């Protein structure tokens, strides 16, 4: 999953490079934070993945 849970805090994590967005989020704020940062969600081989801006540019 692209939003990792550590204790009660959720952290958006890029599925390509492992970059994490800073901040302690609840799940819905984590989803909004990755959208605000320009990350894209996409389905690959039936699984959802999140891709940061840097990895999007590299593709």
Secondary structure as UniProt FT lines:
FT   STRAND          3..6
FT   TURN            7..8
FT   STRAND          9..13
FT   TURN            15..17
FT   HELIX           27..36
FT   TURN            37..38
FT   STRAND          40..44
FT   TURN            45..46
FT   STRAND          47..51
FT   HELIX           53..58
//
